[in-house]
Amino acid sequence: MKEKTEQRRWPRQQMNISVSLKYSDTITQTWYVGETHDVSVEGMRIVSSSLEKLPLSSRLEILCFPGGAGPGLYTTEPEPVTMTGSVMWQDLETRSIGVRLDS
């Protein structure tokens, strides 16, 4: 098995944040619930047990829920943080994706 070469410009920090994410295809819009495992200035790794195979470069909308309040849990603050990005890689075995965030 060929080793992956590190291509990141910014170091990632281990950080577990509840997220909801959706991608749009031409037929439907599907929401998934997951959690970040590491985050950097330009990207993050998200793990979701319900994640299906996503095409590389799929456009994503991501809602991050800081402070441990996840989707479906009532919280008055802080507000979810919305960001967008693209799928850079996917590992179906670990149910994780690498996301490059938009600037």
C-alpha positions as CSV (number, residue, x, y, z in Angstrom):
1,M,0.0,0.0,0.0
2,K,1.4,3.4,-1.0
3,E,1.8,5.9,1.8
4,K,-0.1,9.2,1.6
5,T,2.1,12.2,1.3
6,E,1.2,15.1,3.6
7,Q,-0.2,18.0,1.4
8,R,-1.5,20.3,4.1
9,R,-0.1,23.8,4.5
10,W,-1.6,24.3,8.0
11,P,-1.3,21.8,10.9
12,R,-4.5,20.2,12.1
13,Q,-5.7,20.2,15.7
14,Q,-7.7,17.4,17.2
15,M,-11.1,18.9,17.9
16,N,-14.5,17.2,18.2
17,I,-17.3,19.4,17.1
18,S,-20.8,18.3,16.3
19,V,-21.7,19.1,12.7
20,S,-24.5,18.8,10.1
21,L,-23.6,18.7,6.5
22,K,-25.3,18.5,3.2
23,Y,-24.3,18.3,-0.4
24,S,-26.4,19.0,-3.4
25,D,-26.7,16.8,-6.5
26,T,-29.1,17.3,-9.3
27,I,-31.9,15.3,-7.7
28,T,-32.0,15.6,-3.9
29,Q,-30.4,17.4,-1.0
30,T,-29.3,15.1,1.8
31,W,-28.3,16.1,5.4
32,Y,-25.9,14.1,7.5
33,V,-24.9,14.4,11.1
34,G,-21.3,13.9,12.2
35,E,-18.4,15.1,14.2
36,T,-15.1,16.7,13.3
37,H,-12.0,14.9,14.4
38,D,-9.4,17.4,13.4
39,V,-9.6,21.0,12.1
40,S,-7.2,23.5,10.5
41,V,-7.4,26.9,8.9
42,E,-8.2,25.3,5.5
43,G,-9.9,22.0,6.2
44,M,-11.2,19.4,8.5
45,R,-11.9,15.7,8.8
46,I,-15.5,14.8,9.5
47,V,-16.8,11.3,10.6
48,S,-20.4,10.3,10.1
49,S,-21.9,6.8,10.5
50,S,-24.6,7.7,8.0
51,L,-22.3,9.0,5.3
52,E,-22.8,7.6,1.8
53,K,-20.3,7.7,-1.0
54,L,-19.8,11.3,-2.1
55,P,-18.3,12.3,-5.4
56,L,-14.9,14.1,-5.0
57,S,-15.2,17.8,-5.3
58,S,-18.8,17.7,-4.1
59,R,-19.8,21.1,-2.7
60,L,-20.8,21.0,1.0
61,E,-22.6,23.3,3.4
62,I,-21.5,22.6,7.0
63,L,-23.1,23.7,10.2
64,C,-20.8,23.5,13.2
65,F,-22.3,23.4,16.7
66,P,-19.7,24.8,19.1
67,G,-20.0,24.0,22.8
68,G,-21.3,20.5,22.3
69,A,-24.8,21.4,21.3
70,G,-25.6,19.2,18.3
71,P,-28.3,19.3,15.8
72,G,-31.7,18.6,17.3
73,L,-30.6,19.8,20.8
74,Y,-32.0,23.0,22.1
75,T,-29.5,25.8,22.7
76,T,-29.9,29.6,22.9
77,E,-26.3,30.3,22.1
78,P,-23.9,30.2,20.5
79,E,-25.4,30.1,17.1
80,P,-24.2,27.4,14.7
81,V,-21.3,28.4,12.5
82,T,-22.0,28.0,8.8
83,M,-19.2,27.3,6.3
84,T,-18.8,25.8,2.8
85,G,-16.2,23.5,1.3
86,S,-15.4,20.6,-1.0
87,V,-14.8,16.9,-0.5
88,M,-11.1,16.2,-1.1
89,W,-11.1,12.5,-0.1
90,Q,-13.4,9.9,1.4
91,D,-12.7,6.7,3.4
92,L,-15.8,4.5,3.5
93,E,-14.2,2.1,6.0
94,T,-13.7,4.8,8.6
95,R,-16.8,6.7,7.4
96,S,-14.8,9.9,7.2
97,I,-14.2,12.6,4.6
98,G,-11.6,15.3,4.2
99,V,-13.0,18.8,3.5
100,R,-11.2,21.8,2.0
101,L,-12.9,24.9,3.4
102,D,-13.7,27.9,1.2
103,S,-11.8,31.0,2.0
